[in-house]
Amino acid sequence: MATFGLTPVVSAFPTPAAEGFPNYIQFQANGTNLGAADADTVNFVGGRVTRGTGENSGAVTVTMAGMVWRDVTGNTTLVRGDAENGIATTGSTGTQTITVPADTGDAATDLPVGSCVVLFQAGAAGLAVQPGAGVTLLYRTAAFTATAAGRYATLTLVKRSANIWLLCGDMGAL
């Protein structure tokens, strides 16, 4: 986990000004405000921002977490928490299907544009990717939307725009 701090050059955070001046930093992700103006800690995909208190009130600390893996034993559908993380399929027989859901228009639940999700076939079961209704998967060979035969194959999904995903990696046909 990496941590770094931001400290303004001025002695206050930020320097008090006219009554209408915002005395805070507003963090955003994809145009959505993260936390209220008086929030001391703001959580966002991949990390956390914390504002200092007391004599450290002029400091902001950003903590970035590494990739988080979600182990699944059966079929699953991507969720917002999968953005910038990975899914490891651990089934031992058959095929596990990962469904890419359509956008709902709700920024709190949709995976952000530009998100990447790593898919890892940890078990013996094959791993297939299936688009939800209204989702387009872009990939090189029409027949290949699964991992190549064999354990430890890896695929990556990248959200290019609303309901448009790139699928690449160790692809094959089931």
N, C-alpha and C positions, 0 to 999 in steps of 0.2 A: 504494500500500500504506500503510495507516494503522497507526500504532504509538502505544500509550499505556502508561503504567506505573502500577502500584499499589504504594504504599509504606506499610507499616503505621506508625502513629503511634509505636508502641513501638520500642525500639532493637534488638530481636532479631526474628527471623522464625520463628514467633511467639515470644512470651516463653516460656522453658522453664518447665515446671510439673512436676507429679507425673509419675512414671515412665510411667504409662499414658496421659498426655496426648499426642495426636498433634502432633508438631512439624513439620507441613507443611500445605499447602493441597491438597486433592484436587479436581481439576477433573473435571466430569462432563458428558456429553452424552446426553440422553434416558435418564438413570438408569444409564449405563454409565461406570465409572471410566476416565479417560484417563491412562495412565501409572502407574507405581508411586509409592509414597510418597517415594522418594528420587530420583525423576527430576528432572534439571535442565532438561529441555525436554520439553514435551508437545505433540504435534501433534494438531489436531482439524480438522474440516471448516471451511474458511474461514480458518484461521490457526494460530498457534503461541503457546504460553505458555512463557516462559523465566524461571527463578529465577536471580537474581544469585549471585555467589560472593564470598568474601572480605569486604571492608568493604561490598560491595553485596549481601550475602546477605539483606538485608531488603527487596529490591526484586523485584517480579515485573513482567515486561514482556509485554504481549499484542500480537502482530503479526497484523493481519488482512490477508489477501490479497484482491484484487479478484476479480471473476468470471473463471473460467478457461473457455476455449472448447475443446471437443473437435470438431475437424473430421472429418466422416465422408463417405466417397464412396459408400457403399452402405447397405443395411439395418443397423440396430444395435438393441441392447437396452440400456435404462438400467442403469447400475451405480452403486454407492454414491458413487463419486467425482463423479458428475454432480450430486449434491445441491448446491444453491445456486450452480450453474454453468450453462453453456449448451452446447448442441449445435448446430453449424452444418452443415447438409447441403449438400454441394458438388457433388452429381451433376449431370450435364448432360442426361440423358434419362430418360424413364420416371418412376417414383415411388420415393422412398426412404421406407421404413417404419421408424418408431421404435416398438419394443415396450416396454410398461410391464410389468415382471416381477411375478409374485406374490411376496408375502413368504414367506420360508423359515422365519422364527422365529429367525434368527441375526442379532443386532444388529450384528455386524461386517460383514455383507453387505447387509442390507436398507436401503433408503433410509429415513431417519428420518421419522416423522410430522411434518408441517409443512414438509417439504422443498419447494423450488420448483426447477424446471428450465425454463430458457428454450430454446425450439426455434426456430431461425432458418433459413429457406430461403435459403441464400446462392447456390445454383446454380439452374439452370433446371428441374431435376427437381422434381416436386411432392413434398410432404412429407405423409405420412399417419401417424396415431397409432393403434396397435393394442393393445388390452389383452391381457395374457397370461392363461392359464387361471386363473380365480378372481378376476380383477381387474375392478372396475367403474369405468368412466369416466363422470363426470357432466358433461354439457354441454347447452347450450340447445336445439339443434336436432338431432334424431336422425340426419339425413342428413349432418351436417357433422362429420367427424373428421379433416379435413385442412386444409391452409392454403388460403386463397383463391387463385384462379389468379394466378400471377405471382410473380416473384422478389422477395425481401426480406420476404415475409410472416413473421409471428412468432406463435408460440403459447406458452402457459405451462401447465405441469403443476404442480399443487399437491397434495401428499399430505395428505388430510384425516384419514384413519385407516388402519388396516391394510387393504390392498387396495382402498381407495377413493380415487380421484384426481379432481380437478377439471381440466377442460380448457377453456381460454378463450383468446381472442385473435382474430386475423385468420383466421377459419374459413370454410371453403367445402366444396364437394363436388368430388371428382376426376372 
